[in-house]
Amino acid sequence: MELYIIRHGQSSNNASGGDGQRVCDPPLTGIGEAQANQLARYLASDAGGADGIRPGFRFDRLFSSPMLRAMQTAAPAGKALGIRPEIWIDIHEEGGIWLDEGDDRGEVGYPGLTRSEIEARFPGFVIPETITEAGWWNRPPEVKSEWRARARRVASVLHERFAGTGERIGLVCHGGFANDLLHAVFAGMPDSIYFENPNTAISRLDFNGKGWVQVRYLSLVAHLTPDLITPELSV
C-alpha cells in the first residue's frame, strides 16, 4: 500500500491566527480553495510521480474527514482523479466538533454536517450510515488519550485492509490528526516530536505487509506556488 496523508487547505480558523473568531466547523478561505485546486491538478497530473516508475498518483481510494474543510479539499481532488471521495469519520481532527462558548458552558460539542447537508454540498461522496440527520459528533470534545487511541485504530485498519496490496490510498485529514497518525505508525516516539503539515501538504508512506514501512517523503508542498504555502498555525 502507498498511503498519502494530505492536510486540508487553509480554513478560516487557520487564517484567524487565534484572534477569538474560531468557529466549530470552519470552511476553506479563498486561499484554501486555491490550494485545494492546485492540489487536485497536481494529483491528476504526471508531475511528481508516485515512485519514479509509474507516473502520477492515481489513487485507488480517496478518504476524507467529515469536517467541512476536509471535504472541500477532497472534492476537487476526487473530481480531478475521477474517483468518489469516501467519508471516514475516524480521520477527523483532534477534539471533534466543538466550540468554547466563553461562559459557564465551556467547550460545547456540536453535531457537524448532517447527512442531507453533505449530500447537497458534496454530491457523489460516499457517506457512511453512521452519519445521520443528527450529524456525526454531538458529544463533548475528545481528550488527548481519545484522539491518540483513534489514530491507533486508523493505523490498525490501514494495516489490516491495505498493507501489502498495491493500492494507493489518499487520506484528506488534518494537521493534528496527521501528526497523531504518524505517531501511531512509528510507535514509541516522544510527544516532543511533532510532524508539522502546511495546508494541503502530502506525506507518503509505503506499507509492504511484512511489518516494514518506508517513508518516501513528509509534508511535500511542490504543488503549491510560494504565495500559497501557509504554515500549520492552528487546527
C-alpha positions as CSV (number, residue, x, y, z in Angstrom):
1,M,0.0,0.0,0.0
2,E,1.1,3.5,-0.8
3,L,-0.5,5.8,1.8
4,Y,-0.8,9.6,1.1
5,I,-1.7,11.7,4.1
6,I,-3.0,15.1,2.9
7,R,-3.8,18.0,5.1
8,H,-6.8,20.2,4.2
9,G,-6.5,23.7,2.7
10,Q,-6.3,26.8,4.8
11,S,-9.5,27.2,6.9
12,S,-11.0,30.4,8.3
13,N,-9.8,29.2,11.8
14,N,-6.2,28.8,10.4
15,A,-6.3,32.3,9.0
16,S,-7.8,33.9,12.1
17,G,-4.5,33.3,14.0
18,G,-6.3,32.6,17.2
19,D,-7.9,36.0,17.4
20,G,-11.1,34.7,19.0
21,Q,-13.0,34.2,15.7
22,R,-12.9,30.5,15.9
23,V,-15.9,28.5,14.6
24,C,-16.7,24.8,15.2
25,D,-16.5,23.6,11.6
26,P,-14.7,26.2,9.6
27,P,-14.8,26.5,5.8
28,L,-11.9,27.0,3.5
29,T,-10.7,30.5,2.8
30,G,-10.2,31.8,-0.7
31,I,-6.5,30.8,-0.3
32,G,-7.6,27.4,0.9
33,E,-9.8,26.9,-2.2
34,A,-6.8,27.9,-4.4
35,Q,-4.6,25.4,-2.5
36,A,-7.2,22.6,-3.0
37,N,-7.4,23.3,-6.7
38,Q,-3.7,23.3,-7.1
39,L,-3.5,20.0,-5.2
40,A,-6.2,18.5,-7.4
41,R,-4.3,19.4,-10.6
42,Y,-1.1,18.1,-9.2
43,L,-2.6,14.7,-8.1
44,A,-4.2,14.3,-11.6
45,S,-1.0,15.1,-13.5
46,D,2.1,13.0,-14.1
47,A,4.2,15.6,-12.2
48,G,5.7,14.3,-9.0
49,G,5.2,10.6,-10.0
50,A,4.3,8.2,-7.2
51,D,7.6,6.3,-7.2
52,G,9.5,7.4,-10.3
53,I,8.4,4.4,-12.2
54,R,4.6,4.7,-12.5
55,P,3.6,8.2,-13.5
56,G,1.2,10.3,-11.4
57,F,-0.6,9.4,-8.2
58,R,-3.7,7.6,-9.5
59,F,-5.3,6.9,-6.1
60,D,-7.5,3.7,-5.8
61,R,-9.3,5.1,-2.8
62,L,-9.7,8.7,-1.5
63,F,-10.9,9.1,2.0
64,S,-12.0,12.3,3.6
65,S,-12.6,13.5,7.2
66,P,-16.3,14.6,7.6
67,M,-15.2,18.1,8.6
68,L,-16.2,20.8,6.1
69,R,-12.7,22.0,5.3
70,A,-11.5,18.4,4.5
71,M,-14.5,17.7,2.3
72,Q,-14.0,21.0,0.5
73,T,-10.4,19.9,-0.2
74,A,-11.2,16.3,-1.2
75,A,-14.0,17.4,-3.6
76,P,-11.8,18.9,-6.4
77,A,-9.2,16.1,-5.9
78,G,-11.9,13.4,-6.4
79,K,-13.2,15.1,-9.5
80,A,-9.7,15.5,-11.0
81,L,-8.9,11.9,-10.3
82,G,-12.3,10.5,-11.3
83,I,-13.0,8.8,-8.0
84,R,-15.6,9.3,-5.3
85,P,-14.3,10.5,-2.0
86,E,-15.3,8.3,0.9
87,I,-16.0,9.8,4.3
88,W,-14.1,8.2,7.1
89,I,-15.3,9.6,10.4
90,D,-12.2,8.5,12.4
91,I,-9.8,10.7,10.5
92,H,-11.4,13.9,11.8
93,E,-9.3,16.5,13.7
94,E,-8.4,16.2,17.4
95,G,-11.3,17.1,19.6
96,G,-14.1,16.7,17.2
97,I,-16.7,19.4,16.5
98,W,-16.7,21.9,19.4
99,L,-16.6,25.5,20.4
100,D,-15.5,27.2,23.6
101,E,-18.6,29.4,24.3
102,G,-16.6,31.6,26.8
103,D,-19.2,31.2,29.5
104,D,-20.3,28.6,32.1
105,R,-20.9,26.1,29.4
106,G,-17.2,25.9,28.5
107,E,-16.3,23.7,25.5
108,V,-19.6,22.6,23.8
109,G,-19.8,19.8,21.3
110,Y,-21.8,20.4,18.1
111,P,-23.2,17.9,15.5
112,G,-21.2,18.7,12.4
113,L,-22.8,18.5,9.0
114,T,-25.9,16.2,8.6
115,R,-26.3,13.6,6.0
116,S,-28.6,15.7,3.9
117,E,-26.3,18.7,4.1
118,I,-23.4,16.6,2.9
119,E,-25.5,15.1,0.1
120,A,-26.4,18.6,-1.0
121,R,-23.0,20.2,-0.8
122,F,-20.9,17.2,-1.8
123,P,-22.8,15.1,-4.3
124,G,-21.1,11.8,-5.2
125,F,-19.4,11.5,-1.8
126,V,-19.7,8.0,-0.2
127,I,-21.3,8.7,3.2
128,P,-21.3,6.1,6.0
129,E,-24.6,5.1,7.5
130,T,-23.4,6.4,10.9
131,I,-23.8,10.0,9.6
132,T,-27.5,10.8,10.1
133,E,-29.8,13.8,10.2
134,A,-28.4,14.3,13.7
135,G,-25.0,14.9,12.3
136,W,-21.9,12.8,13.3
137,W,-20.5,14.3,16.5
138,N,-22.9,15.6,19.2
139,R,-20.7,14.9,22.2
140,P,-18.1,16.7,24.3
141,P,-14.7,17.3,22.9
142,E,-12.2,14.5,22.8
143,V,-9.2,14.5,25.2
144,K,-5.7,13.5,24.1
145,S,-6.0,9.9,25.1
146,E,-9.1,9.5,23.0
147,W,-7.6,11.1,19.8
148,R,-4.4,9.1,20.2
149,A,-6.4,5.9,20.5
150,R,-8.4,6.8,17.4
151,A,-5.2,7.4,15.4
152,R,-4.0,3.9,16.5
153,R,-7.3,2.5,15.4
154,V,-7.0,4.1,12.0
155,A,-3.4,2.8,11.7
156,S,-4.6,-0.7,12.5
157,V,-7.4,-0.6,9.9
158,L,-4.9,0.6,7.3
159,H,-2.5,-2.2,8.1
160,E,-5.2,-4.9,8.1
161,R,-7.1,-3.8,5.0
162,F,-4.4,-2.5,2.7
163,A,-0.8,-3.3,3.8
164,G,0.9,-5.5,1.3
165,T,-1.5,-4.5,-1.5
166,G,-0.6,-2.4,-4.5
167,E,-3.4,0.1,-3.7
168,R,-2.8,3.8,-3.4
169,I,-4.8,5.3,-0.6
170,G,-5.3,9.0,0.0
171,L,-6.4,10.5,3.3
172,V,-7.6,14.1,3.4
173,C,-7.4,14.9,7.0
174,H,-5.9,17.5,9.5
175,G,-2.7,18.7,10.9
176,G,-3.1,17.4,14.4
177,F,-4.6,14.1,13.3
178,A,-1.8,13.6,10.7
179,N,0.8,14.0,13.5
180,D,-1.2,11.5,15.7
181,L,-1.4,9.0,12.8
182,L,2.4,9.2,12.2
183,H,3.0,8.7,15.9
184,A,0.7,5.7,15.8
185,V,2.6,4.2,12.8
186,F,6.0,5.0,14.3
187,A,5.1,3.8,17.8
188,G,7.4,4.9,20.7
189,M,8.3,8.4,19.5
190,P,8.2,11.1,22.3
191,D,5.5,13.7,22.1
192,S,8.2,16.3,21.8
193,I,8.4,15.2,18.1
194,Y,5.7,17.0,16.0
195,F,5.2,16.4,12.3
196,E,4.1,19.8,11.0
197,N,2.0,19.9,7.9
198,P,1.4,23.1,5.9
199,N,-2.0,23.3,4.3
200,T,-2.5,20.6,1.6
201,A,0.9,19.1,2.3
202,I,1.3,15.5,1.2
203,S,3.2,12.8,3.1
204,R,3.8,9.3,1.6
205,L,4.4,6.1,3.5
206,D,4.6,2.6,1.8
207,F,3.5,-0.5,3.8
208,N,4.8,-3.8,2.4
209,G,2.6,-6.1,4.5
210,K,5.6,-7.6,6.3
211,G,5.9,-5.0,9.0
212,W,8.0,-2.6,7.0
213,V,7.0,1.0,6.5
214,Q,9.1,3.1,4.1
215,V,9.0,6.8,4.5
216,R,9.1,8.3,1.0
217,Y,8.5,11.9,1.9
218,L,6.9,14.1,4.5
219,S,5.0,17.5,4.1
220,L,5.5,17.8,0.3
221,V,4.2,21.1,-1.0
222,A,5.7,21.0,-4.5
223,H,2.2,21.5,-6.0
224,L,1.8,25.0,-4.4
225,T,3.1,28.3,-5.7
226,P,5.2,30.1,-3.0
227,D,2.3,32.6,-2.3
228,L,0.0,29.7,-1.4
229,I,2.3,27.9,1.1
230,T,0.6,28.5,4.5
231,P,2.1,27.0,7.7
232,E,0.3,25.0,10.3
233,L,-0.9,27.8,12.5
234,S,-3.9,26.2,14.2
235,V,-6.2,23.2,13.7
